[in-house]
Amino acid sequence: MSLTFYYAPMSTASITEAVLAELGTPCERMKLDLSAGDTRKPDFLKVNPNGRVPTIVHEGMPIWESSAITMYLGEVFGVDAKLYPAPGPKRGEAMKWIAWSNVMLAEAAGRLSASLPTNSEGAVQPNSLDWVDPDQRSASALEKAKADIAVCLKILDGGLEGKSFLLGEYSLADTHLQGFVGWISTMEVSLAPFPNVTGWLKRCSERPALAKLMAG
Ligand SMILES: N[C@@H](CCC(=O)N[C@@H](CS)C(=O)NCC(=O)O)C(=O)O
C-alpha cells in the first residue's frame, strides 16, 4: 500500500489532514510551500496539473479535489473503520454533504475571503489570500458572499436539526464540513444565528483526532 499526501499548512489540505487523522491511515507526507510557488513547479504539476493541494497519490493514482479525496479515502479506508457508510442511501447522504460543501459553501467562502483585505494590506482577519486583484473587490461582492454563506449555513443548520452529526453518527462528512465551517468562522461571519451548527462544530472539535490536530 502506498499513499502520498501533498499538503500545505493552513490550506484546503487541512481537510484531508483531518480525514487522514480520523482514519489513522499511514502516508508519506509531502509539504509544499505555497508562498515559494511549490504548487507551480513542474514536478508537482505532473501530479496535479491544477497546481493545488490537497492532492493524494494512492497506489500510483493521483487524486485531487478535496471532496473527491474525502469520498475516496472514505470508500477505501473508512467503511471498516465505521467512519463512512457502505454503498447505499447513507453513502449518498455523505456524498451529498461533502460535494455540497465544496460547490456551494466553499465557493461562497472563497468569494468572501477574496473580498476581504489581504494580510499585506493589514487585514485583521487571517484570510491572507492574495489571489484577487484589489480592483476586483467591492463592498457588494463582500455582502453577496456573506448572504450566500448565510443561506448555506441555514441549510446546514436544518440538516443538523435533531441530530448530533450529519448522518446521525459521526462520519467523514462531518470531518470534511467542519474544516470549511471552521475556516468561515475565522472570517467576518457569525455562527451564532445557527445553533445546530455551533453545537455540532463543538462536538466535532471534541473528536480526539481533531482536537490533537488543532492543538498542533
Ligand atoms: N477545489 C480545490 C481547492 C484547492 C485549493 O484551492 N488549494 C489552494 C490552497 S487553499 C492551493 O493549493 N493553492 C495553490 C496555488 O494556487 O498555487 C479543493 O477543494 O481541493
The ligand as an SDF file (V2000), in Angstrom:
LIG
                    3D

 20 19  0  0  0  0  0  0  0  0999 V2000
  -11.2050   22.9250   -5.0640 N   0  0  0  0  0  0  0  0  0  0  0  0
   -9.9300   22.5780   -4.5270 C   0  0  0  0  0  0  0  0  0  0  0  0
   -9.2860   23.8360   -3.9740 C   0  0  0  0  0  0  0  0  0  0  0  0
   -7.8510   23.6050   -3.5900 C   0  0  0  0  0  0  0  0  0  0  0  0
   -7.1180   24.9370   -3.4110 C   0  0  0  0  0  0  0  0  0  0  0  0
   -7.5660   25.9880   -3.8450 O   0  0  0  0  0  0  0  0  0  0  0  0
   -5.9410   24.8670   -2.7950 N   0  0  0  0  0  0  0  0  0  0  0  0
   -5.1400   26.0400   -2.6250 C   0  0  0  0  0  0  0  0  0  0  0  0
   -4.7760   26.2310   -1.1740 C   0  0  0  0  0  0  0  0  0  0  0  0
   -6.1900   26.5700   -0.1740 S   0  0  0  0  0  0  0  0  0  0  0  0
   -3.8270   25.8520   -3.3860 C   0  0  0  0  0  0  0  0  0  0  0  0
   -3.3180   24.7650   -3.4600 O   0  0  0  0  0  0  0  0  0  0  0  0
   -3.2780   26.9250   -3.9390 N   0  0  0  0  0  0  0  0  0  0  0  0
   -2.0140   26.8400   -4.5560 C   0  0  0  0  0  0  0  0  0  0  0  0
   -1.8440   27.7730   -5.6570 C   0  0  0  0  0  0  0  0  0  0  0  0
   -2.8170   28.4520   -6.0290 O   0  0  0  0  0  0  0  0  0  0  0  0
   -0.7160   27.8230   -6.1750 O   0  0  0  0  0  0  0  0  0  0  0  0
  -10.0910   21.5130   -3.4510 C   0  0  0  0  0  0  0  0  0  0  0  0
  -11.1290   21.5040   -2.7780 O   0  0  0  0  0  0  0  0  0  0  0  0
   -9.1940   20.6740   -3.3090 O   0  0  0  0  0  0  0  0  0  0  0  0
  1  2  1  0
  2  3  1  0
  2 18  1  0
  3  4  1  0
  4  5  1  0
  5  6  2  0
  5  7  1  0
  7  8  1  0
  8  9  1  0
  8 11  1  0
  9 10  1  0
 11 12  2  0
 11 13  1  0
 13 14  1  0
 14 15  1  0
 15 16  2  0
 15 17  1  0
 18 19  2  0
 18 20  1  0
M  END
$$$$
